[in-house]
Amino acid sequence: MIRTLKAFDLKGKNILIRVDFNVPMDGETVTNNFRIKAVIPTINTCLEGGAAVVLMSHLGRPNGEIDPELSLMPVGEELAGLMEMPIKFSQDCVSNDAIDTSLSLKSGEIHLLENLRFHSGEKKNDLTFSSRLARHGQIYINDAFGTSHRAHASNVGVASHFKHAGIGWLMDKEINFLDRFMQKPHHPLTLILGGAKIGSKLGLIHRFMDKADNIIIGGGMALTFLKARGKEVGISLVDDTMVSTAKNILNLARTSQVKLYLPDDVICGKSLSDSEPKGPFKINDIPKDLMGLDIGPATVSKFNDIISQSKTVVWNGPMGVFEMKGYSRGTRDLGIHLANCVENGQKVIVGGGDTSAATEKYGLSQLMTHVSTGGGSSLELLSGNQLPALRALEI
């Protein structure tokens, strides 16, 4: 069993919360505050319960060295604006000054610690580093779903130093939709997969072979499957090491009850930087000097028809290079259709990473049943694997 915030007496306590503030930045400006806003309900519960809050997170990959460009100070300023209150900030997460600041907090105050990964002990799950972090609070709450698939000091090592430890509302929501809800989903169940990499989604594909009614594959990974079917894919970026694996998945789908769907047409470009889209081209007619960069309109229509007949949809991965205007239509139109399906009572669960970035870009996040804040973590949980950060909190 894992305890939630409601299991603890918060009044007068310092609550050490592991959050996921690994957000997109443009210099010192936060360009997407989705993950920051997602943890505010947990922070508010602590403050309203009479507690003080200490927040710890990582940002980027500084590899154990101090990198001013990856400081969490701008994130703290963004949070302060959202909360409409001042926030204390320490420039070293385990310094004596930082610990003293936490120990002197009054109820209702917030203290943000500097980037955890400025210390190599974070990723190494170092015992001494974990012990120093634990001195910031009397109750430990993990609300950083996005890092739950990693065994680091701030989400695994630190938990052993607390008698009172549990999860926040964001983590509870993620577990509810990605684990509990998916144990008995309403059928027909459709899995939509996109993005470029097949390897990271093999566990998800195999788990849903016996669970889903339909599997839709778009994005870059669809080109690898099309090549496995002997189709001409031009100069598309195909993972040649995964062609045989794709063949095996196609054969497995034929012998199971799941129906697997691939694109019928694609939008192409000369390269990833080509700003002038070409097509659509039917799959058998892709020019040898072009690459597929988005699904075409016939494919969007086919995929949307399948989605309309589903009661539960799980979406992980964009349908094309949605960051570029000319290759965004497939992802955008699919997302809009999914949002409309939610209005009609269907359940739509969106995986993290690029997919959540796409729904944010098109203003669709609030219209979905659930949008996960974790890419790798959502894949692991949906694949049926236990997350190290959750295992550390089991009682």
N, C-alpha and C positions, 0 to 999 in steps of 0.2 A: 504494500500500500504506500502511496505517496501523498503527503499532506499538502493542503492548499493553505492560503493565507488565513482562512477563517478558523484554522485549528489553533491559532496562536493568540496570546494576550499581547497586543502590540503597545499598549500604553507605557510611555516612558522608556521604551526600548530603542536601540539603534538597529535598524534593519539593513543588513548588507545585501544588496541586490545585484546579481549578475545580469546585466542587460546586454542587448545586441545593438550597439550604436555604430556598427560598421556600415556607414551610410555613404552614398555617392557624394563626392566633394568636387567643387571647382575652386581651387585655391583655398580660401578660408570661408567659402560659402557652401552650406549644405544644399544640394540640388534636389534631394528627395528625402523628406522627413517621415516617410511611412513607418519605418521601424521605431523612430522616436515616439511618434504618436501612439503606436501600438502598446507601449509599456506604461503610458500615463494612468490607465485605470488601476494598475498595481501600485504605483506611487501614491495616487490619491487615497487608496484604501489605507495605506500605512500612515499617511499624514492625518487623515480623518480619525484614525484609531489612536492618535496621540503619540505617534512615533517620530523619530528622526530617520532620515534615509541616506544611506551611502551607496552610490552607484559606481559600478566598475564595468569596464568594457574594453574591447580592443578596437583598433581601426587600422585597416590595411595590413601590410606585411613588413614591418620594420626590422624583422629578424634579430630581435634582442638588442637593438641599438636605438638611441634617441634620434628621432627624425622630426624636426619641427613641423614639417609639412603634414605629418600624421598625428598632430596633437589633437586631443579631444576638446580643447578650449572652444573652438567654434561650435562644436556640437552642444557644449554646455550653454552657450549663448542662445542657440536655437531652442533648447529645452526651456531656458529661462523665459524666452518670449512666449512659448506655448503655455507654460504654467503661469505666466504673469507674476513672477516672483524672483527674487535674487537667488543665485545658487553659488555656493562656495566651490572653489576649484583648487586642487593640489597638483603640483607639477611633477610629483613622483608618487606612484601608487602605494609604495611601502616605506616611505621615509618616516622618520620620527615625527616630523612636522605634520605629515598627512595623517598619521595615526592620532596625534594629539588633537588635530582639528576634528576628527571623528568623535573622539572621546568627549570633546567639549560641546558637541552639538546640543541644541535645545529642541524640544518637540516641535515639529512643523518645519524644521530646516532640512535642506538637501545639500549633500556634499558629493561632488563628482571627482573621481580619481583619474589621473592621467593614464594614457594608453598602457594597458597591461603588457602588451607585447614589446614595450621598450625594455623589458626584462626577459632574458632567455629562459628564466625559470617558469614562465607562464606555459609555453608550449611543451616544456619538458616535464610538466606536472611535478615541479620540484617541491620537496617537503618543507624546506625552510621558507621558500617563497609563499607557499600555501598557508603556513603558520602566521606569517606576517600579515597576509591579507585578512585572515580570520580575526585579527585584533580590532578590525574596524567595526564589528557588530556583535550583537548578542543573539540575533536570529538571522539565519541565512536563507535567502529566497533566490531561486534560479528562475529568471524570466527571459532567458536568452535561448530561445528555441534554435536559432540559426547556428549555434555552436555546439549543440547537444550531441552531435555525432563525433565530437573530438574529446579526448580524455586529457584536458588541460587543468592547470592548477586552480583556476577560478571557478570551474564548474564540476570538478571531480575531487581534486586534492583538498580543497577548502572545506568540503562538506563533512569530512571526517572530524573536523575540529568543533562541530556544533552539535549540541544536544537537540536543539530546535532548528529544523531545516525543512524546507518544502519548496513549492513552486508558486509562481504568481499567476494572475488571471490569463495572461497571454499564453503561457506554457500550457495551462489547463485547457484553454480553447483549442490549441493546436493538437493536443493529445485527443481531445474529444472528437474532432473532425477527422484526423488522419489515422487514428487507431481505433477508438471505440466505435465510431460511426461506421467505419469501413468493415468492421467485423460482420455486420448484418446490413449491407446496403440494400436499398430498394432497386429492384430490377425493372426494366433493362438497365444494365450498368455499362457505360461507355468510358474507355480510357483513351485520352488524346495525348499523343506523344509528339514532341517536336524538338527543336534544337539540333545541334550537329553531332553530338556524341551518343553512340549506341552503348558503349561499354558501361557507362555510369547508370544505365537504365535497364540492364539485363535482369537484375533482381526483380524490378518492378514488372517487366514483361512476363517473366516466368510465373510470378505470383498471380497475375491477373489472367493468365491463360485459363485457369480453372474457375476464376471468380467473375470475369467480365463477359458480357454478351458480345461487345464490339471493341476492337482496338483500332484506332485511327492513327496513322503515322504520317506526319508531315515534316516540314523543316528540312534541314540538311540531311538528317539521318534517313529520310525517305529515299534520297538518291542512292544511298548504299543498298537499300532494299530493292530498288528498281534495277540496279546493276545486277544484284543477285538473281533477279528474274530474267536477266539477259537483255535488258533494255539499253538503248543508246542514251547516255547521260551527258554527252559532250565533254566539256572540261570541268564539270561540276566537282566540287570537293568531296570525294568519296573516300571513306576509310577502308582501304583495301584489306587491312588486317581483319576487318569485320564482315567481309562479304560472305565467307563460309558460315559464320555465325548467323548472319541474316537468312541464309538459305535454310539453316536448321530451324530457325524460328518460323519461317514460312511453312515448312513441312509440318512442324508441330501444330501450327494453327489449322492446317488441313485435317489433322486427325483429332482435333479437339472440337468443342462446340462453339468456340469463339469465332467471330467473323473478323478478319483483318483487312483493313482498307488502306490503299495507297493512292497518291494523287493521280488524276487523269490528265492534268495539264499543269504547266508551270510558267512563271514569268522568269525571263532570263536576262543576263547581263554579260558583258565581256570579261568583267572582273568584279571583285568585291567593292571596288571603288567606282564602278560605272554608274553614273547618275541618270542614265537614260535607259529605262527598262525596255526590253524587247519581248514581243509575244502578245498573248499567250501562245504556247506551243503545246500540242498534244504530246504525250510521253513518247510516242514512237517517232516524233518529228523534231526532237531537240537538235538544233544545229551542232555540228561537231566542234565549232569554235566558240560556243557559249556555255554558260553555267547556269543551272537552276538556282534562283535566289528567293523565290516565293511561290506559293501554290497559286494556281490560276483560278479564274471565276467559276469554271465548271466544277472544279474540285471543291471550292468553297460551298457551292450549292449542294453537292453530294454529301459533304461532311455535315452541313447544317441539317439536311434531311434526316440523317442518322441521329444527330443530337436531339432533334425535335421528338423523336420516338423513344428517348431515354428518360428514365426517372432520376438517375444519378449519373453525373459526369465528373470525371477527374481529369484535369488538364495540367500537363507538365511539359513545357517547352513551346516556344514560338513557332509559327508556321513558315517564317522566312526571316530575312535580315530586316527586321521591323525598325531598326534604328535609322534606316534610310527611307525617305519618303516613297520612293518608287517601288519599294519591296515590302511595304507595311500593310498593304490592303488585306492580305490573307489573314494575318494575325488580328488586325483591327476588326474586320467583318466577322470573324469567328467569335471574337470577344463580345461584340455587340449582340450577336445572336444568343450567346450563352447568358448574357445579362437579361435578355428578354425571356429566356427560358426560366430563369429564377422567378421572374414576375408571375409566371404561369404555374408556379409551385414545384418546379424541378430543383434538385439539389446540385449545385456546381461548386466543386472544391478545386481551387487553383494552387498548384505547386509553387514553390518559391523561386528565387533567382530571377532569370530573365522574364519568366512568365508574369510574376508579380510586378516587375518593372513595366511590362507592356500594359497591364491593366491599369496601372497608375498613370501611364502616359496618356491613355485614352479616357481617363476619368471613369473607369469601370469597377475599380476595387470595391467601392462601397455597395455595388449592385450585385456582387457575387455572394453565395452562401458563406464562403470562407476563402480568404487569400492567405496562404502561409507566408511567414516571414523567413523561412529557412529553405534553402535550396537543397544542399546535401542531406540535411536532417529530414526534410520531408520525403526525399527519395528513400532514405533508410527506413523510416517508419512505415511508409506505404508498402515497402518491400517486405515488411514483416520482421525487420531486424530491431533488436533492442538498442537503445541509445545509451552510451556510457554515462552521460550526465544524469539520466533518469535512474539508472541502476544505482548510482551513488546515493540517491535519496530514498531508496526503498527501505521501509521499516517492517 
